[in-house]
Amino acid sequence: MRILVVNAGSSSLKLSLLGDDDVLEHSADVEVGQDGIDTVALGELIGRWPAPDVVGHRIVHGGTLFTDAVLVNADVRTQLEELTDLAPLHQPKSLAALDAVIEKLPDVPAVACFDTAFHSAMPAAAATYAVPQEWRERYRIRRYGFHGLSHAYASGRAAQMVNRPLAQLRIVTCHLGAGASLCAVLAGRSVDTTMGFTPLDGLVMATRSGSVDPGVVLWLEEHEHFDPHSIATALEHRSGLLALAGTADMRDVEAALDRGEPDAQLAMNVYIHRLVAGIAAMAAATGGVDILVFTGGVGEHSPVVRRLAAQRLAYAGVQIDERNDNNHGDTAISPQSAPVQTLVITAREDRQIATETRQLISAPPSR
């Protein structure tokens, strides 16, 4: 089965064509400008590649309705649109990509795979906010979690790398990129995560604040008369590393750190403090850790972040060796004798989407 994987980002549409055994046959990015997806370029690209048997789409939000991959039809498309209020920055881009590819491949089945699905069965203790019952029931206020496709793939790949059954492992996965989140994976299931009702919650990110006291927002509204849009814009686009160090790129933060710039030092200190505290919280959710995974752009390519985190987590059995400084691809970076095995794993959401798509298409019809 040949699967075209469609992953819509903020500024590009990443396409991957995977064949048998998830062998990557082709990959490319299609630019997403202010006017939307370049459908001409998209059509030309798809036309040059072998025809897929099915298309798997990354959809950011499935709400409480979609907890597994689903075949897209008119009703499903309408329901996905109705979830836009829960992810106004991300859902429209996912749906625009879905529509654009369906227009070019109208006769090829389309499957929606969700970033929230992996977290949908979290225990109520982890998913529930202590807010009025009406909010939880009427407005669907809960911890949804995101990056589920990445966390699911990374935890499964980690089990393969240590040659142990996933069902026997306690894993903390760290997806560290422009967006960042942690996940506590127990016996192959997400039991806690750092992102919440929105992808704004949790860790310090490139331009997002991560967790802040909700009282800060209330204070700014009441005392400074900030409107919700300006607060949202600041927390989403003018916070995180950008606010602390003047750059959203961790590579630039590390370069400034080498130059001894105090803002960069503060940014790194805050980033690592939140990261380590989050890992410890995830470890509490799993009752200990067998494997710690770093993935995503920062997780894969920043030995500095991994080293500083490992130093702070030494008390918990996290150790790394010289492979931390020269890892290539999926790599174990801890001594074999370390109580916690630390791994660097290349983010492959495309493979997770392909797996979920194949399972859905290949499943026998329900009676």
QUILIN-V70854 format. One record per pair of residues at least 4 apart in sequence whose ideal C-beta (glycine too) atoms are under 7 Angstrom apart, sorted by sequence separation. I is the first residue (numbers start at 1). GAP is how many residues later the second one is. If there is no record, write none. Layout:
# QUILIN-V70854
i:I gap:GAP
i:I gap:GAP
This chain:
# QUILIN-V70854
i:18 gap:4
i:19 gap:4
i:32 gap:4
i:38 gap:4
i:39 gap:4
i:40 gap:4
i:41 gap:4
i:42 gap:4
i:43 gap:4
i:44 gap:4
i:45 gap:4
i:62 gap:4
i:66 gap:4
i:72 gap:4
i:74 gap:4
i:75 gap:4
i:76 gap:4
i:77 gap:4
i:78 gap:4
i:83 gap:4
i:84 gap:4
i:87 gap:4
i:90 gap:4
i:91 gap:4
i:92 gap:4
i:93 gap:4
i:94 gap:4
i:95 gap:4
i:96 gap:4
i:97 gap:4
i:98 gap:4
i:99 gap:4
i:100 gap:4
i:101 gap:4
i:102 gap:4
i:116 gap:4
i:122 gap:4
i:123 gap:4
i:124 gap:4
i:131 gap:4
i:133 gap:4
i:134 gap:4
i:135 gap:4
i:147 gap:4
i:148 gap:4
i:149 gap:4
i:150 gap:4
i:151 gap:4
i:152 gap:4
i:153 gap:4
i:154 gap:4
i:155 gap:4
i:156 gap:4
i:157 gap:4
i:158 gap:4
i:164 gap:4
i:176 gap:4
i:185 gap:4
i:195 gap:4
i:197 gap:4
i:212 gap:4
i:214 gap:4
i:215 gap:4
i:216 gap:4
i:217 gap:4
i:218 gap:4
i:219 gap:4
i:220 gap:4
i:226 gap:4
i:228 gap:4
i:229 gap:4
i:230 gap:4
i:231 gap:4
i:232 gap:4
i:233 gap:4
i:234 gap:4
i:235 gap:4
i:238 gap:4
i:239 gap:4
i:241 gap:4
i:242 gap:4
i:249 gap:4
i:250 gap:4
i:251 gap:4
i:252 gap:4
i:253 gap:4
i:254 gap:4
i:255 gap:4
i:257 gap:4
i:261 gap:4
i:262 gap:4
i:263 gap:4
i:264 gap:4
i:265 gap:4
i:266 gap:4
i:267 gap:4
i:268 gap:4
i:269 gap:4
i:270 gap:4
i:271 gap:4
i:272 gap:4
i:273 gap:4
i:274 gap:4
i:275 gap:4
i:276 gap:4
i:277 gap:4
i:278 gap:4
i:279 gap:4
i:280 gap:4
i:281 gap:4
i:282 gap:4
i:295 gap:4
i:296 gap:4
i:297 gap:4
i:298 gap:4
i:302 gap:4
i:303 gap:4
i:304 gap:4
i:305 gap:4
i:306 gap:4
i:307 gap:4
i:308 gap:4
i:309 gap:4
i:310 gap:4
i:314 gap:4
i:320 gap:4
i:323 gap:4
i:327 gap:4
i:334 gap:4
i:348 gap:4
i:349 gap:4
i:350 gap:4
i:351 gap:4
i:352 gap:4
i:353 gap:4
i:354 gap:4
i:355 gap:4
i:356 gap:4
i:357 gap:4
i:358 gap:4
i:359 gap:4
i:8 gap:5
i:9 gap:5
i:18 gap:5
i:32 gap:5
i:33 gap:5
i:37 gap:5
i:62 gap:5
i:72 gap:5
i:122 gap:5
i:131 gap:5
i:136 gap:5
i:159 gap:5
i:164 gap:5
i:175 gap:5
i:185 gap:5
i:186 gap:5
i:196 gap:5
i:205 gap:5
i:221 gap:5
i:226 gap:5
i:233 gap:5
i:234 gap:5
i:238 gap:5
i:242 gap:5
i:247 gap:5
i:256 gap:5
i:283 gap:5
i:294 gap:5
i:295 gap:5
i:313 gap:5
i:314 gap:5
i:18 gap:6
i:19 gap:6
i:70 gap:6
i:135 gap:6
i:136 gap:6
i:159 gap:6
i:175 gap:6
i:184 gap:6
i:195 gap:6
i:196 gap:6
i:204 gap:6
i:220 gap:6
i:241 gap:6
i:242 gap:6
i:247 gap:6
i:283 gap:6
i:294 gap:6
i:327 gap:6
i:334 gap:6
i:6 gap:7
i:7 gap:7
i:18 gap:7
i:30 gap:7
i:31 gap:7
i:84 gap:7
i:129 gap:7
i:159 gap:7
i:183 gap:7
i:184 gap:7
i:194 gap:7
i:195 gap:7
i:203 gap:7
i:241 gap:7
i:257 gap:7
i:298 gap:7
i:334 gap:7
i:16 gap:8
i:17 gap:8
i:30 gap:8
i:83 gap:8
i:84 gap:8
i:102 gap:8
i:174 gap:8
i:184 gap:8
i:194 gap:8
i:200 gap:8
i:202 gap:8
i:240 gap:8
i:245 gap:8
i:256 gap:8
i:257 gap:8
i:310 gap:8
i:323 gap:8
i:334 gap:8
i:6 gap:9
i:17 gap:9
i:173 gap:9
i:194 gap:9
i:200 gap:9
i:201 gap:9
i:202 gap:9
i:241 gap:9
i:310 gap:9
i:324 gap:9
i:332 gap:9
i:333 gap:9
i:31 gap:10
i:131 gap:10
i:156 gap:10
i:159 gap:10
i:172 gap:10
i:173 gap:10
i:183 gap:10
i:201 gap:10
i:310 gap:10
i:323 gap:10
i:333 gap:10
i:4 gap:11
i:5 gap:11
i:16 gap:11
i:30 gap:11
i:155 gap:11
i:182 gap:11
i:220 gap:11
i:245 gap:11
i:253 gap:11
i:257 gap:11
i:332 gap:11
i:333 gap:11
i:15 gap:12
i:30 gap:12
i:98 gap:12
i:129 gap:12
i:172 gap:12
i:173 gap:12
i:181 gap:12
i:182 gap:12
i:241 gap:12
i:294 gap:12
i:321 gap:12
i:4 gap:13
i:5 gap:13
i:15 gap:13
i:129 gap:13
i:158 gap:13
i:181 gap:13
i:307 gap:13
i:320 gap:13
i:321 gap:13
i:331 gap:13
i:65 gap:14
i:81 gap:14
i:128 gap:14
i:129 gap:14
i:171 gap:14
i:181 gap:14
i:217 gap:14
i:253 gap:14
i:306 gap:14
i:320 gap:14
i:321 gap:14
i:330 gap:14
i:2 gap:15
i:3 gap:15
i:14 gap:15
i:15 gap:15
i:30 gap:15
i:80 gap:15
i:127 gap:15
i:253 gap:15
i:319 gap:15
i:330 gap:15
i:13 gap:16
i:127 gap:16
i:155 gap:16
i:170 gap:16
i:319 gap:16
i:330 gap:16
i:2 gap:17
i:12 gap:17
i:13 gap:17
i:28 gap:17
i:126 gap:17
i:246 gap:17
i:307 gap:17
i:327 gap:17
i:329 gap:17
i:12 gap:18
i:155 gap:18
i:245 gap:18
i:306 gap:18
i:12 gap:19
i:13 gap:19
i:154 gap:19
i:244 gap:19
i:245 gap:19
i:319 gap:19
i:12 gap:20
i:63 gap:20
i:167 gap:20
i:179 gap:20
i:11 gap:21
i:59 gap:21
i:167 gap:21
i:181 gap:21
i:182 gap:21
i:303 gap:21
i:317 gap:21
i:61 gap:22
i:151 gap:22
i:166 gap:22
i:181 gap:22
i:244 gap:22
i:245 gap:22
i:303 gap:22
i:317 gap:22
i:318 gap:22
i:320 gap:22
i:26 gap:23
i:63 gap:23
i:122 gap:23
i:180 gap:23
i:244 gap:23
i:317 gap:23
i:13 gap:24
i:151 gap:24
i:316 gap:24
i:318 gap:24
i:61 gap:25
i:119 gap:25
i:150 gap:25
i:180 gap:25
i:61 gap:26
i:72 gap:26
i:119 gap:26
i:179 gap:26
i:209 gap:26
i:241 gap:26
i:244 gap:26
i:292 gap:26
i:60 gap:27
i:178 gap:27
i:208 gap:27
i:289 gap:27
i:116 gap:28
i:147 gap:28
i:178 gap:28
i:208 gap:28
i:61 gap:29
i:116 gap:29
i:119 gap:29
i:179 gap:29
i:207 gap:29
i:15 gap:30
i:60 gap:30
i:61 gap:30
i:116 gap:30
i:118 gap:30
i:155 gap:30
i:207 gap:30
i:209 gap:30
i:210 gap:30
i:241 gap:30
i:60 gap:31
i:115 gap:31
i:117 gap:31
i:207 gap:31
i:208 gap:31
i:209 gap:31
i:17 gap:32
i:80 gap:32
i:115 gap:32
i:116 gap:32
i:147 gap:32
i:151 gap:32
i:207 gap:32
i:208 gap:32
i:310 gap:32
i:115 gap:33
i:118 gap:33
i:155 gap:33
i:207 gap:33
i:276 gap:33
i:283 gap:33
i:60 gap:34
i:114 gap:34
i:115 gap:34
i:118 gap:34
i:147 gap:34
i:151 gap:34
i:206 gap:34
i:275 gap:34
i:279 gap:34
i:17 gap:35
i:59 gap:35
i:146 gap:35
i:200 gap:35
i:205 gap:35
i:206 gap:35
i:207 gap:35
i:58 gap:36
i:76 gap:36
i:113 gap:36
i:200 gap:36
i:204 gap:36
i:206 gap:36
i:272 gap:36
i:276 gap:36
i:57 gap:37
i:204 gap:37
i:272 gap:37
i:276 gap:37
i:71 gap:38
i:72 gap:38
i:72 gap:39
i:151 gap:39
i:57 gap:40
i:71 gap:40
i:72 gap:40
i:272 gap:40
i:57 gap:41
i:70 gap:41
i:207 gap:41
i:69 gap:42
i:70 gap:42
i:148 gap:42
i:206 gap:42
i:69 gap:43
i:69 gap:44
i:300 gap:44
i:145 gap:45
i:55 gap:46
i:300 gap:46
i:300 gap:47
i:2 gap:48
i:4 gap:48
i:66 gap:48
i:145 gap:48
i:147 gap:48
i:250 gap:48
i:254 gap:48
i:292 gap:48
i:3 gap:49
i:6 gap:49
i:68 gap:49
i:146 gap:49
i:291 gap:49
i:2 gap:50
i:3 gap:50
i:8 gap:50
i:55 gap:50
i:67 gap:50
i:145 gap:50
i:254 gap:50
i:290 gap:50
i:291 gap:50
i:292 gap:50
i:293 gap:50
i:294 gap:50
i:295 gap:50
i:2 gap:51
i:3 gap:51
i:4 gap:51
i:5 gap:51
i:6 gap:51
i:7 gap:51
i:66 gap:51
i:289 gap:51
i:290 gap:51
i:296 gap:51
i:1 gap:52
i:6 gap:52
i:62 gap:52
i:250 gap:52
i:291 gap:52
i:293 gap:52
i:295 gap:52
i:1 gap:53
i:3 gap:53
i:55 gap:53
i:57 gap:53
i:59 gap:53
i:67 gap:53
i:143 gap:53
i:144 gap:53
i:146 gap:53
i:54 gap:54
i:57 gap:54
i:59 gap:54
i:62 gap:54
i:143 gap:54
i:54 gap:55
i:55 gap:55
i:56 gap:55
i:57 gap:55
i:58 gap:55
i:59 gap:55
i:60 gap:55
i:61 gap:55
i:62 gap:55
i:142 gap:55
i:250 gap:55
i:52 gap:56
i:55 gap:56
i:57 gap:56
i:141 gap:56
i:54 gap:57
i:56 gap:57
i:58 gap:57
i:42 gap:58
i:46 gap:58
i:37 gap:59
i:46 gap:59
i:36 gap:60
i:37 gap:60
i:39 gap:61
i:43 gap:61
i:42 gap:62
i:37 gap:63
i:210 gap:64
i:126 gap:65
i:126 gap:66
i:204 gap:66
i:204 gap:67
i:121 gap:68
i:122 gap:68
i:123 gap:68
i:122 gap:69
i:122 gap:70
i:204 gap:70
i:119 gap:71
i:203 gap:71
i:118 gap:72
i:203 gap:72
i:119 gap:74
i:203 gap:75
i:64 gap:76
i:202 gap:76
i:63 gap:77
i:10 gap:83
i:13 gap:84
i:194 gap:84
i:8 gap:85
i:8 gap:86
i:60 gap:86
i:8 gap:89
i:192 gap:90
i:6 gap:91
i:58 gap:91
i:192 gap:93
i:191 gap:94
i:6 gap:95
i:191 gap:95
i:182 gap:96
i:182 gap:97
i:184 gap:98
i:183 gap:99
i:182 gap:100
i:186 gap:100
i:184 gap:101
i:184 gap:102
i:174 gap:105
i:172 gap:107
i:172 gap:110
i:172 gap:111
i:172 gap:114
i:170 gap:116
i:180 gap:116
i:170 gap:117
i:172 gap:117
i:170 gap:118
i:176 gap:118
i:170 gap:119
i:171 gap:119
i:174 gap:119
i:177 gap:119
i:178 gap:119
i:170 gap:120
i:171 gap:120
i:172 gap:120
i:173 gap:120
i:174 gap:120
i:175 gap:120
i:176 gap:120
i:177 gap:120
i:169 gap:121
i:174 gap:121
i:175 gap:121
i:177 gap:121
i:169 gap:122
i:171 gap:122
i:173 gap:122
i:176 gap:122
i:176 gap:123
i:175 gap:124
i:174 gap:125
i:162 gap:129
i:176 gap:129
i:158 gap:133
i:158 gap:135
i:154 gap:139
i:154 gap:141
i:150 gap:145
i:150 gap:146
i:89 gap:147
i:126 gap:159
i:161 gap:169
i:161 gap:171
i:157 gap:173
i:162 gap:179
i:161 gap:182
i:158 gap:185
i:158 gap:187
i:157 gap:188
i:154 gap:191
i:153 gap:195
i:153 gap:196
i:150 gap:197
i:153 gap:198
i:150 gap:199
i:153 gap:199
i:149 gap:200
i:152 gap:200
i:149 gap:203
i:149 gap:204
i:113 gap:240
i:113 gap:243
i:113 gap:244
i:111 gap:246
i:111 gap:249
i:111 gap:250
i:109 gap:252
i:69 gap:287
i:69 gap:288
i:71 gap:289
i:58 gap:291
i:69 gap:291
i:58 gap:295
i:56 gap:297
i:56 gap:298
i:56 gap:300
i:56 gap:301
i:54 gap:303
i:54 gap:307
i:22 gap:329
i:18 gap:332
i:22 gap:332
i:16 gap:334
i:18 gap:336
i:7 gap:342
i:7 gap:343
i:5 gap:345
i:5 gap:348
i:5 gap:349
i:3 gap:351
i:3 gap:354
i:3 gap:355
i:1 gap:357
i:1 gap:360
